[in-house]
Amino acid sequence: MTGRDTVARRTPGPGAASRDTGARGLAQRHARARDALMGALLPAPGRGLPALSELDLSAFWPAFDAAAPAHLRLGLRTACLVLGSAPRLMGFGRSLSALSDDERERFIVRAAETPGLAQLVEVAKVVAAMAYFSDAHVQDVARARGRDEAGADAPRAQDAPQERDASREQDAARDQEEP
């Protein structure tokens, strides 16, 4: 048996547990920053819709990680890291997850107007909207609200093919008229 074999067969020492805890701790900090950021971007809109922070998104995040393109996942991670820490540098004195709801809102408004941070806010908004509308209750309320606001005169889904066919016929007639 060589020294190399001995090293390969060693059991993990006491430092291995702390490295694992460190990775877990990093994931927990990321989740706190992500949840604080998402909640700050979509507070309760009212009229029967909950705030994003009130939703159970435990099924959304694994699905997002599995389906989202790598550049979107990286963009969200970057947004969480930078926007999660930026309040300290912008006079709030604490991380985003440690701020009150009012402070988070003020921070997001300032960050959205700050070059370099504004783009990260936009990336986070896209993901926040995806997360928000992944909830079945939110979808139902939004659809009902859309039907109510459209009124009875709004075209129904089954009318759409007829309207599309009529529009195509008008386009074809115009094309024939032109020299």
Secondary structure, DSSP 8 states (H G I E B T S, - for coil): --HHHHHHH----HHHHHHHHHHHHHHHHHHHHHHHHHHHHS---BTTB--GGGS--TTHHHHHHHHS-HHHHHHHHHHHHHHHHHHHHTT--S-GGGS-HHHHHHHHHHHHTSTTTHHHHHHHHHHHHHHHTTSHHHHHHHHHHHHHHH-TTS--GGGHHHHHHHHHHHHHHHHHH--
